[in-house]
């Protein structure tokens, strides 16, 4: 477009062209031309200056006008917007206020109109109402009869009912509105003379009397209006009344079940169920008013049950409360309702529903048994109603059979029995079953042939009830030992540990261990008793003429009979102190089974020079009364007939069995002698004690004392005796002082030997409280790893110099009373240090040092023991280049002196002294008795001993002592790690099971510390993908299954070992350090797992599933360690990824479920109570076929549940029942 202008130079005419492109065609449009005359004036004409001024004014005015228009427009728009917002806000506030008042008014109007409907219906408290008010009548429009007690259908009325309409009687006008503001579309149908049918639309499924307004705020998804508290309370209380009114209206108008279900949901607030408002109870109360049930109302109840308006638990509970044997017709309808419902029981698996369902099933079971008992009684007493009661009994037995046959119902019943102790009593159910059995016997006496089928069904359910737990804990295979081996390695190894390593044990712990092992392995009592006797024979034959012979003999003839007696009482549930009334056929069978090994028996008899079977039979018969004289004679005759002949054994005084049995009464006489007055009977006491030191008498007496449990009393009396003779009296003559010195010396040597053989705990746990001289000295010098110079700082220099002078001169006799003997024992180490210092400085020669040491040994033997005790500690802390001279002094003390018998009782004392000093020197090198090659590693030495156990099937004397020494050096973690590696790497299935058996028995060296190490050190590395084990694909293969079996067995044995009675808590058989506190943080980097997914659980339920149920052992290190391990397993399972580690966890869960049976549930309970419910839940979610529903109940439900784990167990059972 061009603008017109005049050219000032040529004043030519300008042409204004107006045109443009056409966008659609792309062609130019024809321009329109206007001619301007050359003389016509223009705005920019130079001839008129005023025109230029006007042009500028026009432009400025135009701009000002445009600006004013813009400002006015913006102002007007702002005012309009502000006015609109104010109006909207005012309208919103007005609507809010109006809605609140309208809601209250609508609610009051609805309540009034529902009350008007109820006023025309008979109330339950009406005195003139009878059961005909609820008797079923055909659907019709009715008129009230003259009596007012019922309803009669009109012959001229016709009512049509379909899915979309509900008939209204002539009591209501067509324009009447019953509800909260809803408008209804009424349609008039054909009518008669006195009535007309009126219909209303049901297309929306709303009930006119109880329909909620969409915009009223009562819908669940609308904002909640804050009503007044009184109004809310009235609304809550009125829901139950509205349900009752609706129920009466539904019955009167003969609604279908579908219509009932539609309208009842409109009355119940969203998010609630009929259980909240006792709907089931209300229906049953109205349905059972008369002698006959109201079938229409019962159909409403059944429909409500099917569409989950009410729960099965509420229905069953109310049926049990309202069902009575007096109303047989009502009862039959209720039983029919239960029969139709029980096969379709379901539950959502969340909230309190599963627990309530389990409790209702328990109530139903008790109610059915009560009905059965009463029905049988009425059948026997009342022949006129035989048919009804017979039908009732058939119904109840059928329902009980269903309860006892479905795994789902059995599991819920078991959970209820375990977790509802207040509502359920086992004695109550047992009483009902016994009463039913009694009534059944009375009925069968009549000989009624029609009751034969009933009798069979009742007897069947009684058997099912009594075998209820047997069916739940049914065996997973044929009844046999868990690992079937020809030789029971675990039993034999446990007996070896007890006989050789724990001679002072009272046997209570061993009894508990063997009882647990018998249940876990499935041994019969006869087989267990036989393996114990067989282990005794193997031990006697293997250790003949060796240091362990006396210990095996004591265990065989003194301890084994008592062990059999305790096991017999424990296995058969007898009182621990109850006398044996009659012989045990199991013990007799064990001896007969032992006769099946004639080679072993003949070898044992030949090496022991006695008839071992005869000796055992006599001791068992005399000590326990488990065998009769007839049993002994019969077994001995079989022994002679099975003997291979030629071996004739005669009784001699050198037989080991004879020596042990004769030493038993000697121990009692010695204890009596030590109770006499020490000052008056010194010569007698000196003869008795010196006689004990001759030959093997002292060793025999000590072993006999351990076998009879009198070693502690013997040691306590010796300590008191030594304390009484530690210093001569001021008025003692020389002979008396010498006798007291000998008594002090002998008692000191005896106590040292007892301490070395049986542990210092035997001495320190006496009645004297550690205040005596020997207890103080033994605490300082007989314990390992003591500082040699720690006690020397308390020595008196003057007394040390006096002793040094007496020893170097050799003129003074220490026994004369110049020095107190207990003080000499404390100061001898200081004297030896002075002599050693001079010896190392070459101030004295070797001959002079030997002479001083010989003088020390000839004075009193106890002084050389004190010197040797200090020298061994001094050697331990010295470098290699400084050990030669103190070692030579210690070696010289271990050499014997060739002296005549002029020294009184010196020969006997010197023999015992040399034994003590050599044992002190041997303790410096504990590996010396394990392997000849001291350079071998612990793993290499353990491998050799382990292979011996696997090849022989039991642990001999050298293997037992060797493994014990390795355990003391390596510790529990090292031992458990080595055993786990040995189990995993074994490829053969049979050998792998033998490895599990052997590893379990070796762990019995210290069950608690081994179990804690397995739970806190070994398995966490496995679960956190460590390569420490590095074999069998990180235990996801067969080795992992064997490891899971070992883990379950070891944890179970260790937990039950803590429950064993501890009559002797200070027994040295308990390893030191086994009860240490465990501080194991799951949040450390090595054991950290990401947060778990909550998997559609409620928040509080999810948190609770991680709570370990067992809170009774909060300060128990073992329980805490196992609980932490299972929490770690739960975190791994919560990942939901199948890995080799998860496969091991599945093996662990499966093994617990497989081992848990009716026989093992008691011993498995300490372990099962530590299982977090979340572990089972996640494993079932990842591995659905891992276990059955009954396995869940076995693992999680336990009698006396105080933590509410049964509630979670019921939820898991119901959830996975729905999935399956």
HELIX and SHEET records of a PDB file:
HELIX    1   1 UNK A   49  UNK A  119  1                                  71    
HELIX    2   2 UNK A  131  UNK A  134  5                                   4    
HELIX    3   3 UNK A  229  UNK A  252  1                                  24    
HELIX    4   4 UNK A  257  UNK A  267  1                                  11    
HELIX    5   5 UNK A  274  UNK A  277  5                                   4    
HELIX    6   6 UNK A  279  UNK A  287  1                                   9    
HELIX    7   7 UNK A  295  UNK A  306  1                                  12    
HELIX    8   8 UNK A  312  UNK A  322  1                                  11    
HELIX    9   9 UNK A  328  UNK A  342  1                                  15    
HELIX   10  10 UNK A  353  UNK A  381  1                                  29    
HELIX   11  11 UNK A  386  UNK A  405  1                                  20    
HELIX   12  12 UNK A  407  UNK A  419  1                                  13    
HELIX   13  13 UNK A  426  UNK A  444  1                                  19    
HELIX   14  14 UNK A  449  UNK A  451  5                                   3    
HELIX   15  15 UNK A  452  UNK A  466  1                                  15    
HELIX   16  16 UNK A  468  UNK A  472  1                                   5    
HELIX   17  17 UNK A  489  UNK A  496  1                                   8    
HELIX   18  18 UNK A  497  UNK A  501  3                                   5    
HELIX   19  19 UNK A  508  UNK A  521  1                                  14    
HELIX   20  20 UNK A  525  UNK A  542  1                                  18    
HELIX   21  21 UNK A  549  UNK A  554  1                                   6    
HELIX   22  22 UNK A  555  UNK A  559  3                                   5    
HELIX   23  23 UNK A  560  UNK A  571  1                                  12    
HELIX   24  24 UNK A  585  UNK A  594  1                                  10    
HELIX   25  25 UNK A  598  UNK A  608  1                                  11    
HELIX   26  26 UNK A  612  UNK A  624  1                                  13    
HELIX   27  27 UNK A  629  UNK A  642  1                                  14    
HELIX   28  28 UNK A  656  UNK A  674  1                                  19    
HELIX   29  29 UNK A  682  UNK A  692  1                                  11    
HELIX   30  30 UNK A  697  UNK A  708  1                                  12    
HELIX   31  31 UNK A  711  UNK A  724  1                                  14    
HELIX   32  32 UNK A  734  UNK A  758  1                                  25    
HELIX   33  33 UNK A  761  UNK A  764  1                                   4    
HELIX   34  34 UNK A  773  UNK A  781  1                                   9    
HELIX   35  35 UNK A  791  UNK A  794  5                                   4    
HELIX   36  36 UNK A  797  UNK A  809  1                                  13    
HELIX   37  37 UNK A  814  UNK A  816  5                                   3    
HELIX   38  38 UNK A  821  UNK A  840  1                                  20    
HELIX   39  39 UNK A  846  UNK A  859  1                                  14    
HELIX   40  40 UNK A  861  UNK A  877  1                                  17    
HELIX   41  41 UNK A  880  UNK A  882  5                                   3    
HELIX   42  42 UNK A  884  UNK A  893  1                                  10    
HELIX   43  43 UNK A  906  UNK A  922  1                                  17    
HELIX   44  44 UNK A  926  UNK A  929  5                                   4    
HELIX   45  45 UNK A  938  UNK A  952  1                                  15    
HELIX   46  46 UNK A  957  UNK A  985  1                                  29    
HELIX   47  47 UNK A  989  UNK A 1003  1                                  15    
HELIX   48  48 UNK A 1007  UNK A 1013  1                                   7    
HELIX   49  49 UNK A 1014  UNK A 1018  3                                   5    
HELIX   50  50 UNK A 1019  UNK A 1023  1                                   5    
HELIX   51  51 UNK A 1032  UNK A 1035  1                                   4    
HELIX   52  52 UNK A 1038  UNK A 1058  1                                  21    
HELIX   53  53 UNK A 1085  UNK A 1087  5                                   3    
HELIX   54  54 UNK A 1099  UNK A 1105  1                                   7    
HELIX   55  55 UNK A 1117  UNK A 1134  1                                  18    
HELIX   56  56 UNK A 1140  UNK A 1155  1                                  16    
HELIX   57  57 UNK A 1161  UNK A 1168  1                                   8    
HELIX   58  58 UNK A 1173  UNK A 1182  1                                  10    
HELIX   59  59 UNK A 1189  UNK A 1196  1                                   8    
HELIX   60  60 UNK A 1205  UNK A 1219  1                                  15    
SHEET    1   A 2 UNK A  15  UNK A  18  0                                        
SHEET    2   A 2 UNK A  32  UNK A  35 -1                                        
SHEET    1   B 2 UNK A 142  UNK A 144  0                                        
SHEET    2   B 2 UNK A 151  UNK A 153 -1                                        
SHEET    1   C 3 UNK A 165  UNK A 168  0                                        
SHEET    2   C 3 UNK A 196  UNK A 201 -1                                        
SHEET    3   C 3 UNK A 186  UNK A 191 -1                                        
END                                                                             
